């Protein structure tokens, strides 16, 4: 039996892996269609708008999403960790109190983020986009924040209830609607504003759809009167608050260091350079999309395995999910090497050919992040949210300092190299730490099981 057959046989024999694959399958099916639609609509938008217009669109969208993430305490992770543990021991009332708190906290911070977005839009438009006429666009697209008022908490509720199929249907619906509107804009020779509105409507469908479905599942998951659960039932409010603050700091660091590169390019260079970089990132998102559902579906299982101290099961889950990710990532890399340059050369007479070098650079770092996608969730399950925070901060600080000096001299390629290096170093360190924790805990439990152990 060759190694591939052994690997497949191991997947089939692993009940937990089967559950993860089944739940991932719901998201993957919709994400596969969404990936095709997203790639198609992205290409149409890029062709329609050109690098400068495409860059402007990316900057407007990133400004709104970045400010929202700045105020996000990632309530989804808090709900999965704490409410998930209470549901595991059938403490529905305390789980309800946690979910209700998360709903209130997320709604408050999202509204605050939108207000600040609108107030600062004249300044951000001039600084990053270098065009004061798009100030109103920032406020309009910012409405996507309000449509996704409690999206993190709602998504976590669906994940805890294994309602991945419903989540997948909403994702598919918004992808189809967005793609359809962009196709219409393409044939009507629409503007940046028209494409932006298509994305805004998609965000509205996703946010409201996920919330309404989560609301409909609350009674069956948390009891008929879940909304009446008193907040005083929460036993460790300070611990939860520290967890939320830590995840917010982690998210903020990721935002500044990893997820706002388009803004950095706009700040140091111009919207055209941002357009090339946005196109390259869009190609990376195609590579990431099939793996992204694994993050959502494995985190609850990782958390349960750590809580139950089933280390053999956990090791198997990490190895097998990473193997799947590695197979997909390797195929993407090969495809880019063989067909990437040719594909971009025929896309509107090579308009986006300058993005090919960026893709080759970025795929190295994104590939590592793809394969070791479980690095941070594993540390969170062990109750160590600060370690990833410290690592990403220190590695990212070096990246930011180098950006200031290198991007004005070497251009957008410098941003791609720094991003790739950031992923390789930070993800590698966090993953090694997580693996050491698993093996250390497993060894400790084995000692306790030995005859004569205290």
Secondary structure, DSSP 8 states (H G I E B T S, - for coil): --HHHHHHHHHHH-HHHHHHHHHHHHHHHHHHHHHHHHHHHHHHHHHHHHHHHHHHHHHHHHHHHHHHHHT---HHHHIIIIIHHHHHTT-HHHHHHHHHHHHHHHHHHHHHHHHHHHHHHHHHIIIIIS-GGGHHHHHHHTHHHHHTTTHHHHHHHHHHTT-HHHHHHHHHHHHHHHHHHHHHHHHTT--HHHHHHHHHHHHHHHHHHHHHHHHHHHHHHH-TTGGG--GGG-S-HHHHHHHHHHHHHHHHHHIIIII-HHHHHHHHS-HHHHHHHHHHHHHHHHHHHHHHHHHHHHHHHHHHHHHHT-HHHHHHHHHHHHHHHHHHHHHHHHHHHHHHHHHHHHTTTTTTTTHHHHHHHHHHHHHHHHHTTTHHHHHHHTT-HHHHHHHHHHHHHHHHHHHHHHHHHHTHHHHHHHHHHHHHHHHHHHHHHHHHHHHHHHHHHHHHHSTT--
